[in-house]
């Protein structure tokens, strides 16, 4: 990117010199005005093309060397760019002990609700498949549960997976985003080298010594089928999580309400189904108010629930049979399978329910910190769950006939109603957590171009992750009601539930293994041990739950297949549309032939043309020139682009570039967002932000050109100096070019961070001041006049069609499925808060 900065400054300088500048670069000057990224940089003439004679170029070796050392030109601006003190504070967590403990307490209500409610139904489901005929059945099942919790949530997630976070964010898409930063595997070809300079990008590329990591990176980047396979894997994991958002409320609420069947006479299956549906409708109806309204009670309620589990477990162990502690011996697992063989293997589908919600430990990491989640699990969740299962096993040793209602039967009589209320509240909270996780997954998928645009409502001004998506909410509610009404039993729902949970875990294991090999550069033996141990366990569980495919197991696969088709169709169509736009770009030769008037009348005003291209002039602009009698005096091509980072700092949001010569008054603005960023800009605020940022860009550009002109003059005057002297000491003014024009925050002697305005290099006395530059003053006055005249949003209403020679399947997907999604999804980002009178549209058909 260093040459990028040189090239752009040189081209702008040449452009101001009229026709002489257009001859540089060949081809009628087309490339001279092109907005260049890394892929086109090599085709550009170097800055020393200013000297037309080859011998003169050879005589200016020192000029060439110093120009190459010129730092990348800073062209990313925002209103607060100069005042932000700390660019890396977006994901800093409270490192104090009390702060970590407070976060750990909050995780009980958000992260562990699903896993905390699993004692309601685990043993009941297991012993519906394996009748209790001896103590081996009970102790073997208990041993399986103990080691399942110890291996998957504790060993895998707490000690390994949580460390594979993306700048504090977790989940399937966070892993995919992390991989996309280290290897260019995104199917949408809009990555720019400038994105790597975002402070939250934090690239640590594989070192050349580790040939394995480089080979993996090269294979991922150059083999398209690997890119598609990786994307399909991520989409499958996301689809499973959304499926969890359907099954978790159904099984949790039904399991909690089922306690009334033994307490209230006549409370049968119909009453259970109706009561569960009423609670579910109420649960989904309050989603629009946001979790922040009721979130204050989540952590205390779950803390009370975990305390109840632990206390009841201890009570049952001492009252009935303390010898259940011998189930810690894994030998009972062998005895269990030896006795039950095929039935024991089938019972694994019930055992896996004890770790439902383990993926939430990673998916909800963005709201907390790694230490807080680790402390909460190891000190509260893990011991309380073990005590709860041991207590139930102790009760079953004396009352084996109570397996179908083990949880409520093991509760002391005087505590039934308090425990029932607490269990119902805990079930609702567990459901809430998975519903919120579904919303987050959909939002991340939308940001990465893998889900149709939907209306997103931000329910909290303080927590950026608390969102509400009405379409998804009502879809989940309808599906939940159908599941409860059709299955009418927690046992069949549990068969479906296990497949979704294990599927997500296998996806996480695969992606974390890739992170180990590509990014962490872990020892090969350790990297292989991770999937070998945990992947084998999960595949065994998967084989067990798949055996129940016809008994409800087909349901999560149906949900996952539906969402997978939607997401992949949207991504496939979006990539084809983008490629079509790239092929249809307007050539720069044509723009130069049209002249600064663009072949029409330029009227005062700013036209914001929204498009998806990160370089070049979109074909829709030509359509506007043909259809409109006039075009605005200032045109800005706006591209809303999501980069594979959680959050883009506000001061690094906008990236400006000039398009065409100065007298064209055309610019490109790329607004970069992370997949966790909130976009709630009012159009007035956005317009003001854009104009102020553009003004700063123009001033900075003039500053750079002045410095570059001074550099050439000084080098011409000092031609007699030797190359060796140039390497040992700088000339006056040359050293400034080795310092970034925007300085980061400085730390004073006390260690406090102080906000500094950028230390701009001082102009030599012979150089005209920026404020006195007539061309700059003219541009600023023209920008002010255009801004006062108002903004118009120029939008292309695109229709995507497959070409006639396309195969039938492609025509079916593009012309019908993708077209249906485009017609029914939310409009482009520009239309959300813009008055209709400020919008102009033209129709476009993209043949793909």
ROGUMAR-798574 format. One record per residue (C-alpha): residue in one letter; y, z, x. Coordinates in steps of 0.25 Angstrom, whole numbers, always signed. Layout:
REM residues N
residu / py / pz / px
A / Y / Z / X
...
REM end
This chain:
REM residues 848
residu / py / pz / px
X / +0 / +0 / +0
X / +9 / +1 / +12
X / +10 / -14 / +12
X / +13 / -14 / -3
X / +26 / -6 / +0
X / +30 / -16 / +10
X / +27 / -28 / +2
X / +34 / -24 / -10
X / +47 / -20 / -3
X / +47 / -34 / +5
X / +44 / -42 / -8
X / +56 / -35 / -15
X / +65 / -38 / -3
X / +61 / -53 / -3
X / +62 / -54 / -18
X / +77 / -50 / -17
X / +80 / -62 / -8
X / +77 / -73 / -18
X / +69 / -85 / -15
X / +66 / -82 / +0
X / +58 / -70 / -4
X / +50 / -78 / -14
X / +44 / -86 / -3
X / +37 / -74 / +3
X / +23 / -72 / -1
X / +19 / -86 / -4
X / +16 / -92 / -18
X / +30 / -93 / -23
X / +33 / -78 / -21
X / +23 / -74 / -32
X / +17 / -63 / -23
X / +31 / -58 / -18
X / +34 / -52 / -31
X / +20 / -48 / -36
X / +18 / -33 / -37
X / +8 / -30 / -27
X / -4 / -20 / -26
X / -14 / -19 / -15
X / -22 / -31 / -20
X / -11 / -41 / -18
X / -4 / -34 / -6
X / -11 / -43 / +5
X / -5 / -56 / -1
X / +9 / -51 / +1
X / +18 / -55 / +13
X / +21 / -43 / +22
X / +35 / -38 / +23
X / +37 / -45 / +36
X / +36 / -59 / +29
X / +52 / -57 / +29
X / +52 / -63 / +42
X / +47 / -77 / +40
X / +44 / -80 / +55
X / +31 / -76 / +61
X / +37 / -73 / +74
X / +47 / -64 / +68
X / +36 / -57 / +61
X / +29 / -55 / +74
X / +42 / -49 / +80
X / +43 / -39 / +70
X / +30 / -31 / +72
X / +37 / -18 / +71
X / +43 / -22 / +57
X / +29 / -26 / +52
X / +23 / -12 / +57
X / +34 / -4 / +51
X / +33 / -11 / +37
X / +18 / -9 / +36
X / +21 / +6 / +38
X / +30 / +6 / +26
X / +25 / +16 / +16
X / +21 / +12 / +2
X / +33 / +10 / -6
X / +35 / +20 / -17
X / +36 / +14 / -30
X / +31 / +24 / -40
X / +42 / +32 / -47
X / +44 / +41 / -59
X / +56 / +49 / -64
X / +51 / +61 / -57
X / +46 / +55 / -45
X / +56 / +61 / -36
X / +55 / +75 / -41
X / +40 / +78 / -42
X / +37 / +89 / -32
X / +21 / +89 / -33
X / +14 / +76 / -36
X / +0 / +82 / -35
X / +2 / +94 / -45
X / -5 / +87 / -56
X / -18 / +92 / -54
X / -15 / +105 / -47
X / -23 / +117 / -53
X / -19 / +132 / -52
X / -26 / +136 / -40
X / -23 / +151 / -42
X / -35 / +160 / -46
X / -29 / +165 / -59
X / -25 / +150 / -63
X / -40 / +145 / -60
X / -46 / +157 / -68
X / -36 / +154 / -80
X / -40 / +139 / -79
X / -55 / +143 / -78
X / -53 / +152 / -91
X / -47 / +140 / -98
X / -59 / +131 / -94
X / -68 / +139 / -103
X / -61 / +134 / -115
X / -60 / +119 / -111
X / -71 / +116 / -101
X / -83 / +125 / -105
X / -83 / +125 / -120
X / -94 / +115 / -121
X / -103 / +121 / -111
X / -100 / +135 / -117
X / -105 / +131 / -131
X / -119 / +126 / -125
X / -126 / +139 / -127
X / -125 / +136 / -142
X / -135 / +125 / -142
X / -142 / +124 / -129
X / -155 / +132 / -131
X / -155 / +128 / -146
X / -156 / +114 / -141
X / -166 / +116 / -130
X / -176 / +124 / -138
X / -176 / +114 / -150
X / -183 / +105 / -140
X / -192 / +116 / -133
X / -197 / +126 / -142
X / -198 / +140 / -136
X / -212 / +144 / -133
X / -211 / +153 / -121
X / -200 / +159 / -112
X / -201 / +147 / -102
X / -194 / +139 / -113
X / -182 / +148 / -113
X / -181 / +152 / -98
X / -183 / +137 / -94
X / -172 / +132 / -104
X / -163 / +143 / -99
X / -166 / +140 / -84
X / -163 / +125 / -87
X / -150 / +129 / -94
X / -146 / +138 / -82
X / -148 / +127 / -71
X / -142 / +116 / -80
X / -129 / +124 / -81
X / -130 / +128 / -66
X / -132 / +114 / -61
X / -124 / +105 / -69
X / -111 / +113 / -73
X / -111 / +122 / -61
X / -116 / +114 / -50
X / -112 / +100 / -54
X / -99 / +102 / -61
X / -93 / +115 / -55
X / -96 / +112 / -41
X / -96 / +97 / -40
X / -91 / +89 / -51
X / -78 / +97 / -53
X / -74 / +93 / -39
X / -75 / +78 / -42
X / -62 / +79 / -50
X / -51 / +69 / -51
X / -38 / +77 / -46
X / -42 / +88 / -56
X / -47 / +79 / -67
X / -62 / +79 / -71
X / -71 / +70 / -80
X / -78 / +57 / -79
X / -65 / +49 / -79
X / -59 / +58 / -68
X / -71 / +55 / -59
X / -70 / +40 / -62
X / -55 / +40 / -59
X / -58 / +48 / -46
X / -68 / +37 / -42
X / -58 / +26 / -46
X / -48 / +31 / -36
X / -57 / +31 / -25
X / -64 / +17 / -28
X / -57 / +7 / -37
X / -67 / +6 / -48
X / -58 / +5 / -60
X / -61 / -8 / -67
X / -46 / -10 / -71
X / -40 / -16 / -58
X / -27 / -10 / -59
X / -28 / +0 / -47
X / -16 / -1 / -37
X / -15 / +5 / -23
X / -2 / +12 / -27
X / -11 / +21 / -37
X / -17 / +27 / -24
X / -3 / +33 / -21
X / -3 / +42 / -34
X / -3 / +56 / -29
X / -15 / +60 / -38
X / -23 / +48 / -33
X / -27 / +56 / -20
X / -36 / +45 / -15
X / -46 / +50 / -3
X / -53 / +37 / +0
X / -67 / +38 / +6
X / -66 / +38 / +21
X / -71 / +27 / +29
X / -81 / +35 / +36
X / -88 / +37 / +23
X / -94 / +24 / +21
X / -102 / +28 / +8
X / -89 / +31 / +0
X / -83 / +18 / +4
X / -95 / +10 / +0
X / -96 / +17 / -13
X / -81 / +14 / -15
X / -83 / -1 / -11
X / -95 / -2 / -20
X / -87 / +4 / -32
X / -75 / -5 / -30
X / -82 / -18 / -28
X / -93 / -18 / -38
X / -89 / -20 / -52
X / -102 / -15 / -58
X / -100 / -2 / -51
X / -86 / +0 / -57
X / -91 / -3 / -71
X / -103 / +6 / -69
X / -94 / +17 / -65
X / -85 / +15 / -77
X / -97 / +15 / -86
X / -102 / +28 / -81
X / -88 / +34 / -83
X / -87 / +29 / -97
X / -101 / +34 / -100
X / -97 / +48 / -96
X / -84 / +48 / -103
X / -91 / +43 / -116
X / -101 / +54 / -115
X / -90 / +64 / -114
X / -83 / +59 / -127
X / -97 / +60 / -133
X / -97 / +74 / -129
X / -84 / +75 / -137
X / -93 / +72 / -149
X / -105 / +80 / -147
X / -99 / +93 / -141
X / -91 / +97 / -154
X / -103 / +93 / -162
X / -114 / +102 / -155
X / -104 / +113 / -151
X / -99 / +115 / -165
X / -112 / +114 / -172
X / -119 / +123 / -162
X / -108 / +134 / -165
X / -109 / +133 / -180
X / -124 / +133 / -180
X / -123 / +148 / -178
X / -119 / +149 / -193
X / -133 / +144 / -197
X / -140 / +157 / -195
X / -129 / +166 / -200
X / -124 / +160 / -213
X / -135 / +157 / -224
X / -136 / +143 / -228
X / -128 / +138 / -216
X / -137 / +126 / -214
X / -136 / +113 / -206
X / -126 / +106 / -216
X / -117 / +118 / -215
X / -118 / +117 / -200
X / -114 / +103 / -200
X / -102 / +104 / -210
X / -96 / +116 / -202
X / -98 / +109 / -189
X / -91 / +97 / -194
X / -79 / +105 / -200
X / -77 / +112 / -186
X / -78 / +98 / -179
X / -67 / +92 / -188
X / -58 / +104 / -186
X / -60 / +103 / -171
X / -57 / +88 / -170
X / -45 / +90 / -180
X / -38 / +100 / -171
X / -39 / +91 / -158
X / -25 / +84 / -162
X / -19 / +98 / -159
X / -24 / +98 / -145
X / -32 / +108 / -138
X / -20 / +115 / -132
X / -18 / +121 / -146
X / -31 / +129 / -146
X / -34 / +129 / -132
X / -29 / +143 / -129
X / -41 / +148 / -136
X / -52 / +139 / -129
X / -53 / +147 / -117
X / -54 / +161 / -123
X / -64 / +157 / -134
X / -73 / +150 / -123
X / -72 / +162 / -114
X / -76 / +171 / -126
X / -87 / +161 / -129
X / -93 / +162 / -114
X / -91 / +177 / -114
X / -100 / +177 / -127
X / -110 / +168 / -121
X / -112 / +177 / -109
X / -111 / +190 / -116
X / -122 / +186 / -127
X / -130 / +180 / -116
X / -130 / +194 / -108
X / -133 / +201 / -121
X / -145 / +193 / -124
X / -151 / +193 / -110
X / -151 / +208 / -110
X / -155 / +210 / -124
X / -167 / +200 / -125
X / -172 / +196 / -111
X / -165 / +197 / -98
X / -176 / +189 / -91
X / -170 / +176 / -95
X / -163 / +177 / -81
X / -176 / +172 / -75
X / -172 / +158 / -80
X / -163 / +157 / -68
X / -176 / +153 / -61
X / -177 / +138 / -62
X / -192 / +139 / -62
X / -191 / +141 / -78
X / -186 / +126 / -79
X / -199 / +121 / -73
X / -207 / +130 / -82
X / -199 / +125 / -94
X / -202 / +111 / -91
X / -216 / +113 / -87
X / -218 / +120 / -101
X / -210 / +110 / -110
X / -211 / +97 / -102
X / -205 / +86 / -111
X / -199 / +96 / -121
X / -192 / +103 / -109
X / -186 / +90 / -104
X / -181 / +87 / -118
X / -175 / +101 / -118
X / -166 / +98 / -107
X / -157 / +90 / -117
X / -154 / +104 / -123
X / -152 / +111 / -109
X / -141 / +101 / -105
X / -133 / +106 / -116
X / -130 / +118 / -108
X / -121 / +110 / -99
X / -113 / +103 / -110
X / -99 / +102 / -107
X / -101 / +103 / -92
X / -94 / +90 / -90
X / -81 / +96 / -96
X / -80 / +105 / -83
X / -76 / +92 / -76
X / -70 / +84 / -88
X / -60 / +95 / -91
X / -56 / +98 / -76
X / -42 / +92 / -78
X / -38 / +104 / -86
X / -43 / +114 / -76
X / -47 / +115 / -61
X / -60 / +115 / -54
X / -60 / +130 / -50
X / -57 / +134 / -64
X / -68 / +126 / -70
X / -78 / +131 / -59
X / -74 / +146 / -61
X / -75 / +145 / -76
X / -89 / +139 / -76
X / -95 / +148 / -65
X / -89 / +161 / -70
X / -89 / +160 / -85
X / -96 / +148 / -90
X / -109 / +147 / -82
X / -113 / +162 / -82
X / -110 / +163 / -97
X / -118 / +151 / -101
X / -130 / +156 / -92
X / -129 / +170 / -99
X / -128 / +163 / -113
X / -141 / +155 / -110
X / -148 / +167 / -104
X / -145 / +175 / -116
X / -150 / +165 / -126
X / -163 / +163 / -118
X / -165 / +178 / -118
X / -163 / +178 / -133
X / -173 / +167 / -134
X / -184 / +174 / -126
X / -184 / +184 / -137
X / -181 / +175 / -149
X / -187 / +161 / -146
X / -186 / +157 / -161
X / -170 / +157 / -160
X / -169 / +145 / -151
X / -162 / +136 / -162
X / -151 / +147 / -164
X / -151 / +153 / -150
X / -136 / +155 / -148
X / -132 / +162 / -161
X / -145 / +170 / -162
X / -143 / +176 / -148
X / -129 / +181 / -152
X / -129 / +196 / -156
X / -128 / +197 / -171
X / -114 / +204 / -170
X / -108 / +193 / -162
X / -113 / +181 / -170
X / -99 / +178 / -177
X / -90 / +180 / -165
X / -100 / +171 / -157
X / -101 / +161 / -168
X / -85 / +160 / -168
X / -84 / +159 / -153
X / -95 / +149 / -152
X / -88 / +140 / -163
X / -75 / +141 / -156
X / -82 / +138 / -142
X / -89 / +126 / -149
X / -75 / +120 / -154
X / -69 / +123 / -140
X / -81 / +115 / -133
X / -79 / +104 / -143
X / -64 / +104 / -140
X / -66 / +102 / -125
X / -75 / +90 / -127
X / -66 / +84 / -137
X / -54 / +85 / -127
X / -63 / +80 / -116
X / -66 / +68 / -124
X / -51 / +65 / -126
X / -49 / +67 / -111
X / -60 / +57 / -108
X / -54 / +47 / -118
X / -40 / +48 / -112
X / -45 / +46 / -97
X / -54 / +34 / -102
X / -41 / +28 / -108
X / -33 / +31 / -95
X / -43 / +23 / -87
X / -44 / +12 / -97
X / -58 / +15 / -103
X / -54 / +19 / -117
X / -45 / +12 / -128
X / -31 / +18 / -129
X / -31 / +29 / -139
X / -20 / +39 / -144
X / -19 / +51 / -136
X / -12 / +64 / -140
X / -8 / +74 / -130
X / -9 / +88 / -136
X / -4 / +97 / -125
X / +9 / +95 / -117
X / +3 / +104 / -106
X / -11 / +99 / -105
X / -12 / +84 / -102
X / -26 / +84 / -105
X / -26 / +89 / -119
X / -26 / +76 / -128
X / -30 / +71 / -141
X / -36 / +58 / -145
X / -36 / +56 / -160
X / -46 / +44 / -160
X / -56 / +51 / -151
X / -54 / +64 / -158
X / -58 / +59 / -172
X / -69 / +50 / -166
X / -75 / +63 / -160
X / -74 / +70 / -173
X / -81 / +60 / -181
X / -92 / +58 / -171
X / -94 / +74 / -171
X / -95 / +75 / -186
X / -105 / +63 / -186
X / -113 / +70 / -175
X / -113 / +83 / -182
X / -116 / +77 / -196
X / -128 / +68 / -191
X / -135 / +77 / -181
X / -133 / +90 / -189
X / -139 / +98 / -177
X / -135 / +103 / -163
X / -149 / +99 / -157
X / -147 / +84 / -160
X / -132 / +84 / -155
X / -137 / +92 / -142
X / -146 / +80 / -139
X / -134 / +71 / -140
X / -125 / +81 / -132
X / -134 / +81 / -120
X / -134 / +66 / -117
X / -118 / +66 / -117
X / -117 / +78 / -108
X / -128 / +73 / -98
X / -122 / +59 / -98
X / -108 / +64 / -94
X / -114 / +73 / -83
X / -122 / +61 / -77
X / -109 / +53 / -76
X / -102 / +64 / -69
X / -113 / +66 / -59
X / -112 / +51 / -56
X / -97 / +50 / -54
X / -96 / +63 / -46
X / -107 / +57 / -37
X / -98 / +45 / -35
X / -86 / +54 / -32
X / -95 / +61 / -21
X / -99 / +48 / -14
X / -85 / +41 / -16
X / -75 / +52 / -15
X / -80 / +65 / -10
X / -89 / +57 / +0
X / -99 / +68 / -1
X / -111 / +69 / +8
X / -121 / +59 / +3
X / -132 / +69 / +1
X / -124 / +78 / -7
X / -118 / +67 / -16
X / -133 / +62 / -19
X / -137 / +77 / -22
X / -126 / +78 / -33
X / -132 / +66 / -42
X / -146 / +69 / -38
X / -146 / +84 / -43
X / -136 / +83 / -55
X / -139 / +69 / -59
X / -154 / +72 / -59
X / -152 / +84 / -68
X / -143 / +76 / -77
X / -152 / +65 / -78
X / -164 / +74 / -82
X / -155 / +80 / -93
X / -151 / +66 / -97
X / -165 / +62 / -99
X / -168 / +74 / -107
X / -156 / +72 / -117
X / -159 / +57 / -118
X / -173 / +61 / -123
X / -165 / +65 / -136
X / -159 / +51 / -137
X / -164 / +49 / -151
X / -161 / +63 / -156
X / -146 / +63 / -154
X / -145 / +58 / -140
X / -140 / +45 / -144
X / -127 / +50 / -149
X / -119 / +52 / -136
X / -125 / +39 / -130
X / -119 / +32 / -143
X / -106 / +39 / -141
X / -105 / +36 / -126
X / -109 / +22 / -128
X / -98 / +20 / -138
X / -87 / +26 / -130
X / -93 / +19 / -117
X / -92 / +5 / -125
X / -77 / +8 / -129
X / -73 / +13 / -115
X / -80 / +2 / -107
X / -75 / -9 / -117
X / -61 / -4 / -116
X / -61 / -4 / -101
X / -68 / -18 / -100
X / -58 / -24 / -109
X / -46 / -17 / -102
X / -51 / -22 / -88
X / -52 / -36 / -93
X / -38 / -36 / -99
X / -32 / -31 / -86
X / -39 / -42 / -78
X / -34 / -52 / -88
X / -20 / -47 / -86
X / -21 / -48 / -71
X / -26 / -62 / -72
X / -14 / -66 / -81
X / -3 / -60 / -73
X / +10 / -68 / -72
X / +11 / -74 / -58
X / +23 / -70 / -50
X / +27 / -85 / -47
X / +29 / -87 / -62
X / +38 / -74 / -63
X / +46 / -80 / -51
X / +48 / -93 / -58
X / +53 / -87 / -70
X / +64 / -80 / -62
X / +70 / -67 / -65
X / +73 / -71 / -80
X / +58 / -72 / -82
X / +61 / -85 / -89
X / +68 / -78 / -101
X / +80 / -69 / -104
X / +80 / -55 / -98
X / +87 / -45 / -107
X / +91 / -31 / -104
X / +79 / -21 / -106
X / +66 / -16 / -100
X / +53 / -22 / -104
X / +41 / -13 / -101
X / +29 / -23 / -101
X / +16 / -14 / -102
X / +4 / -21 / -95
X / -8 / -16 / -87
X / -6 / -24 / -74
X / -3 / -16 / -62
X / +2 / -29 / -55
X / +7 / -42 / -59
X / +15 / -47 / -71
X / +6 / -47 / -84
X / +4 / -59 / -92
X / +10 / -52 / -105
X / +24 / -53 / -98
X / +23 / -68 / -98
X / +20 / -67 / -113
X / +33 / -59 / -115
X / +41 / -69 / -107
X / +36 / -80 / -117
X / +37 / -72 / -130
X / +50 / -65 / -128
X / +64 / -72 / -127
X / +69 / -62 / -116
X / +63 / -51 / -107
X / +69 / -38 / -102
X / +78 / -37 / -90
X / +68 / -27 / -84
X / +53 / -28 / -86
X / +43 / -17 / -82
X / +28 / -20 / -82
X / +22 / -6 / -86
X / +8 / -3 / -82
X / +1 / +9 / -87
X / -9 / +12 / -77
X / -20 / +23 / -76
X / -24 / +27 / -62
X / -37 / +35 / -59
X / -30 / +48 / -57
X / -29 / +60 / -67
X / -13 / +60 / -66
X / -3 / +52 / -60
X / +9 / +60 / -56
X / +22 / +57 / -64
X / +30 / +53 / -52
X / +19 / +43 / -48
X / +18 / +37 / -62
X / +26 / +24 / -61
X / +24 / +13 / -51
X / +35 / +3 / -51
X / +35 / -11 / -44
X / +44 / -23 / -45
X / +39 / -36 / -51
X / +46 / -49 / -47
X / +60 / -49 / -40
X / +71 / -40 / -42
X / +79 / -48 / -52
X / +66 / -49 / -61
X / +68 / -34 / -65
X / +53 / -33 / -67
X / +45 / -21 / -63
X / +31 / -15 / -64
X / +29 / +0 / -68
X / +15 / +5 / -67
X / +13 / +19 / -74
X / +1 / +26 / -68
X / -6 / +37 / -76
X / -18 / +45 / -73
X / -30 / +47 / -83
X / -25 / +61 / -86
X / -10 / +57 / -88
X / -3 / +59 / -101
X / +5 / +47 / -106
X / +15 / +52 / -116
X / +28 / +45 / -111
X / +39 / +43 / -122
X / +43 / +28 / -120
X / +58 / +33 / -118
X / +54 / +42 / -107
X / +45 / +32 / -101
X / +56 / +21 / -101
X / +66 / +31 / -94
X / +55 / +35 / -84
X / +52 / +20 / -81
X / +67 / +16 / -79
X / +70 / +28 / -70
X / +57 / +25 / -62
X / +61 / +11 / -61
X / +75 / +14 / -56
X / +69 / +23 / -45
X / +60 / +12 / -41
X / +71 / +2 / -40
X / +79 / +12 / -31
X / +67 / +14 / -22
X / +64 / -1 / -21
X / +78 / -3 / -16
X / +77 / +9 / -6
X / +64 / +2 / +0
X / +71 / -11 / +1
X / +83 / -6 / +8
X / +74 / +2 / +18
X / +65 / -10 / +20
X / +77 / -19 / +23
X / +83 / -9 / +33
X / +69 / -9 / +39
X / +69 / -24 / +42
X / +83 / -23 / +48
X / +80 / -12 / +57
X / +67 / -18 / +62
X / +75 / -31 / +65
X / +85 / -23 / +73
X / +75 / -16 / +81
X / +66 / -28 / +84
X / +67 / -25 / +99
X / +59 / -11 / +98
X / +45 / -12 / +102
X / +33 / -10 / +93
X / +29 / +3 / +101
X / +42 / +10 / +99
X / +41 / +7 / +84
X / +27 / +14 / +83
X / +33 / +26 / +91
X / +46 / +29 / +83
X / +53 / +24 / +71
X / +66 / +17 / +69
X / +76 / +23 / +61
X / +72 / +21 / +46
X / +58 / +16 / +49
X / +52 / +30 / +48
X / +56 / +31 / +34
X / +46 / +20 / +30
X / +35 / +29 / +35
X / +38 / +40 / +25
X / +35 / +38 / +10
X / +47 / +36 / +2
X / +43 / +47 / -8
X / +40 / +60 / -2
X / +30 / +70 / -8
X / +34 / +84 / -11
X / +38 / +93 / +1
X / +33 / +107 / +4
X / +43 / +117 / +9
X / +41 / +128 / +18
X / +37 / +138 / +7
X / +26 / +128 / +2
X / +33 / +124 / -11
X / +33 / +110 / -15
X / +47 / +104 / -16
X / +51 / +92 / -24
X / +58 / +81 / -15
X / +65 / +69 / -19
X / +59 / +57 / -11
X / +65 / +56 / +3
X / +70 / +42 / +3
X / +72 / +36 / +17
X / +86 / +35 / +21
X / +92 / +21 / +21
X / +99 / +16 / +34
X / +114 / +15 / +34
X / +113 / +0 / +34
X / +105 / +0 / +21
X / +112 / -1 / +8
X / +110 / +11 / -1
X / +101 / +9 / -13
X / +112 / +13 / -22
X / +120 / +2 / -17
X / +110 / -9 / -18
X / +116 / -19 / -28
X / +102 / -25 / -32
X / +97 / -11 / -35
X / +109 / -7 / -43
X / +108 / -20 / -51
X / +93 / -17 / -54
X / +96 / -3 / -58
X / +107 / -7 / -67
X / +98 / -18 / -73
X / +87 / -8 / -75
X / +97 / +2 / -82
X / +102 / -10 / -91
X / +88 / -13 / -95
X / +84 / +1 / -98
X / +96 / +3 / -107
X / +92 / -9 / -115
X / +79 / -3 / -118
X / +64 / -5 / -116
X / +54 / -14 / -122
X / +39 / -13 / -121
X / +32 / -26 / -119
X / +18 / -25 / -123
X / +6 / -35 / -123
X / -3 / -35 / -134
X / -16 / -40 / -128
X / -28 / -46 / -134
X / -40 / -46 / -125
X / -50 / -57 / -127
X / -62 / -62 / -119
X / -62 / -76 / -114
X / -70 / -87 / -121
X / -80 / -88 / -110
X / -83 / -73 / -110
X / -97 / -68 / -113
X / -100 / -63 / -127
X / -100 / -48 / -123
X / -87 / -49 / -117
X / -81 / -56 / -129
X / -87 / -45 / -138
X / -81 / -33 / -129
X / -68 / -39 / -127
X / -64 / -47 / -140
X / -70 / -36 / -149
X / -73 / -22 / -143
X / -61 / -22 / -133
X / -52 / -29 / -143
X / -55 / -19 / -154
X / -52 / -7 / -145
X / -39 / -13 / -140
X / -35 / -15 / -155
X / -38 / -1 / -159
X / -33 / +7 / -147
X / -20 / +12 / -145
X / -9 / +3 / -140
X / -4 / +2 / -126
X / +3 / +13 / -119
X / +17 / +7 / -121
X / +16 / +7 / -136
X / +14 / +22 / -138
X / +28 / +27 / -139
X / +36 / +15 / -139
X / +44 / +10 / -151
X / +39 / -3 / -157
X / +52 / -9 / -156
X / +52 / -8 / -141
X / +39 / -15 / -139
X / +36 / -30 / -138
X / +22 / -36 / -138
X / +16 / -49 / -135
X / +2 / -53 / -137
X / -8 / -56 / -126
X / -22 / -61 / -125
X / -30 / -57 / -113
X / -42 / -66 / -110
X / -52 / -58 / -102
REM end
